[in-house]
Structures are given as C-alpha cells and as structure tokens.
Amino acid sequence: DWVRAQEAAWAALPAPRPGWGYHSQSIAGALFRAALDGGGREAAAVWHAAHKAALGAPNDPGLALDGAELALARGDRAAAEAAVAALFKAFGRRPFAGRNPRLFELLGGTGP
C-alpha cells in the first residue's frame, strides 16, 4: 500500500516531475530504496534515474553510493568497486557513514 501511495504521489506531481524539489527528490529516493530492498533491480534503476534527475546533482555522493548498491544488486561488482573507490578518494570515509557496510568493504575496509 505504501508503494502504491508513493507512486500515486509521484503521478500527481505536475510535469516535469523532477522539477518539484524536495517532493520529487523524497518520493523518487524512497521508491528507489523500496525497490532495491524488495529485490526489484529494474524498478530500482528507474527510480535511481528519477532521483538523480530530481536532485539535479549528478555528482552527489549519496546518489553514487545508491548507484554502487544497485550495481552490487545487479552483480556488477567492478562498477560498484569503481564508484566506491572514486568516492573514497574524493571524500574519505564520510559518505559511507550509516550506509550499507558492504560498500566500504569493497575497499578492503571494515566499515566507517
């Protein structure tokens, strides 16, 4: 029911949907997380793209970590490792705090 309510909220946003600031960002981000956590990799990819468009910040560390998690879920460890390594090089441990510890472990660490 929650997912359907979020999808209805997304559909209710006037076009262009990504341009509605906090509303489109929070809905797309929540639906990405729900799809990924529920095993819906393709739906997660769609919502990840919508979240990226809504944020308007393609270099956002959180989005990059979400992309790395999606890559892991799809079985693309190399893409996940590349994203995580780039984030660690640019920002150190900070973006990994409170995130899936598997992401930091891709660097050979034990977590932030």
C-alpha positions as a Markdown table, in Angstrom:
| # | Residue | x | y | z |
|---|---|---|---|---|
| 1 | Asp | 0.0 | 0.0 | 0.0 |
| 2 | Trp | 2.8 | 2.4 | 0.9 |
| 3 | Val | 4.5 | 1.9 | -2.5 |
| 4 | Arg | 1.2 | 2.5 | -4.4 |
| 5 | Ala | 0.6 | 5.6 | -2.3 |
| 6 | Gln | 4.1 | 6.9 | -3.2 |
| 7 | Glu | 3.6 | 6.1 | -6.9 |
| 8 | Ala | 0.3 | 7.9 | -6.8 |
| 9 | Ala | 2.0 | 10.9 | -5.2 |
| 10 | Trp | 4.7 | 10.8 | -8.0 |
| 11 | Ala | 2.0 | 10.7 | -10.6 |
| 12 | Ala | 0.2 | 13.6 | -9.0 |
| 13 | Leu | 3.2 | 15.9 | -9.4 |
| 14 | Pro | 2.8 | 18.2 | -12.5 |
| 15 | Ala | 5.3 | 17.7 | -15.3 |
| 16 | Pro | 8.2 | 17.9 | -15.3 |
| 17 | Arg | 8.1 | 15.8 | -12.2 |
| 18 | Pro | 11.8 | 16.0 | -11.3 |
| 19 | Gly | 11.5 | 19.8 | -11.0 |
| 20 | Trp | 9.4 | 19.7 | -7.8 |
| 21 | Gly | 12.4 | 20.0 | -5.4 |
| 22 | Tyr | 12.0 | 18.2 | -2.1 |
| 23 | His | 8.8 | 16.5 | -3.2 |
| 24 | Ser | 10.2 | 14.7 | -6.2 |
| 25 | Gln | 13.5 | 14.1 | -4.5 |
| 26 | Ser | 12.0 | 12.4 | -1.5 |
| 27 | Ile | 9.4 | 10.3 | -3.4 |
| 28 | Ala | 11.9 | 9.1 | -6.0 |
| 29 | Gly | 14.6 | 8.4 | -3.3 |
| 30 | Ala | 12.1 | 6.4 | -1.2 |
| 31 | Leu | 10.8 | 4.4 | -4.1 |
| 32 | Phe | 14.4 | 3.6 | -5.2 |
| 33 | Arg | 15.2 | 2.3 | -1.7 |
| 34 | Ala | 11.9 | 0.3 | -1.5 |
| 35 | Ala | 12.5 | -1.3 | -4.9 |
| 36 | Leu | 16.2 | -2.1 | -4.1 |
| 37 | Asp | 15.3 | -3.5 | -0.7 |
| 38 | Gly | 12.5 | -5.5 | -2.2 |
| 39 | Gly | 14.7 | -7.0 | -4.9 |
| 40 | Gly | 13.3 | -5.1 | -7.8 |
| 41 | Arg | 16.5 | -4.2 | -9.5 |
| 42 | Glu | 14.9 | -2.9 | -12.7 |
| 43 | Ala | 12.4 | -0.7 | -10.8 |
| 44 | Ala | 15.3 | 0.5 | -8.6 |
| 45 | Ala | 17.2 | 1.5 | -11.7 |
| 46 | Val | 14.2 | 3.5 | -12.9 |
| 47 | Trp | 13.8 | 5.3 | -9.6 |
| 48 | His | 17.5 | 5.9 | -9.3 |
| 49 | Ala | 17.4 | 7.8 | -12.6 |
| 50 | Ala | 14.4 | 9.7 | -11.4 |
| 51 | His | 16.1 | 10.6 | -8.1 |
| 52 | Lys | 19.2 | 11.7 | -10.0 |
| 53 | Ala | 17.1 | 13.9 | -12.2 |
| 54 | Ala | 15.1 | 15.3 | -9.3 |
| 55 | Leu | 18.3 | 16.2 | -7.3 |
| 56 | Gly | 19.9 | 17.8 | -10.3 |
| 57 | Ala | 23.3 | 16.9 | -8.8 |
| 58 | Pro | 24.8 | 14.0 | -10.8 |
| 59 | Asn | 27.9 | 14.0 | -8.6 |
| 60 | Asp | 26.1 | 13.7 | -5.3 |
| 61 | Pro | 27.9 | 11.2 | -3.1 |
| 62 | Gly | 24.7 | 9.7 | -1.8 |
| 63 | Leu | 23.5 | 9.0 | -5.4 |
| 64 | Ala | 26.8 | 7.5 | -6.2 |
| 65 | Leu | 26.5 | 5.2 | -3.2 |
| 66 | Asp | 23.0 | 4.3 | -4.3 |
| 67 | Gly | 24.3 | 3.5 | -7.7 |
| 68 | Ala | 27.0 | 1.3 | -6.2 |
| 69 | Glu | 24.4 | -0.6 | -4.2 |
| 70 | Leu | 22.4 | -1.1 | -7.4 |
| 71 | Ala | 25.4 | -2.3 | -9.2 |
| 72 | Leu | 26.1 | -4.8 | -6.4 |
| 73 | Ala | 22.5 | -6.0 | -6.6 |
| 74 | Arg | 22.8 | -6.5 | -10.3 |
| 75 | Gly | 26.0 | -8.5 | -9.8 |
| 76 | Asp | 28.3 | -5.8 | -11.3 |
| 77 | Arg | 31.0 | -5.8 | -8.6 |
| 78 | Ala | 33.5 | -3.9 | -10.8 |
| 79 | Ala | 31.2 | -1.0 | -11.3 |
| 80 | Ala | 30.4 | -0.9 | -7.6 |
| 81 | Glu | 34.1 | -1.0 | -6.7 |
| 82 | Ala | 34.9 | 1.8 | -9.1 |
| 83 | Ala | 32.2 | 4.0 | -7.7 |
| 84 | Val | 33.2 | 3.4 | -4.1 |
| 85 | Ala | 36.9 | 3.9 | -4.9 |
| 86 | Ala | 36.2 | 7.3 | -6.5 |
| 87 | Leu | 34.0 | 8.4 | -3.6 |
| 88 | Phe | 36.7 | 7.3 | -1.1 |
| 89 | Lys | 39.4 | 9.2 | -3.0 |
| 90 | Ala | 37.3 | 12.4 | -3.1 |
| 91 | Phe | 35.6 | 12.3 | 0.3 |
| 92 | Gly | 37.3 | 9.8 | 2.5 |
| 93 | Arg | 35.1 | 7.7 | 4.9 |
| 94 | Arg | 32.5 | 10.4 | 5.4 |
| 95 | Pro | 29.9 | 9.4 | 2.7 |
| 96 | Phe | 30.0 | 5.8 | 4.0 |
| 97 | Ala | 28.7 | 6.6 | 7.5 |
| 98 | Gly | 25.3 | 5.0 | 8.1 |
| 99 | Arg | 25.4 | 3.2 | 4.7 |
| 100 | Asn | 25.5 | -0.4 | 3.8 |
| 101 | Pro | 28.8 | -1.7 | 5.2 |
| 102 | Arg | 29.3 | -3.9 | 2.2 |
| 103 | Leu | 30.1 | -0.8 | 0.2 |
| 104 | Phe | 33.1 | 0.2 | 2.3 |
| 105 | Glu | 34.2 | -3.4 | 2.4 |
| 106 | Leu | 34.7 | -3.2 | -1.4 |
| 107 | Leu | 37.8 | -1.2 | -0.5 |
| 108 | Gly | 39.1 | -3.9 | 1.8 |
| 109 | Gly | 38.0 | -1.9 | 4.9 |
| 110 | Thr | 35.8 | -3.0 | 7.7 |
| 111 | Gly | 33.4 | -0.1 | 7.6 |
| 112 | Pro | 33.4 | 3.6 | 8.7 |
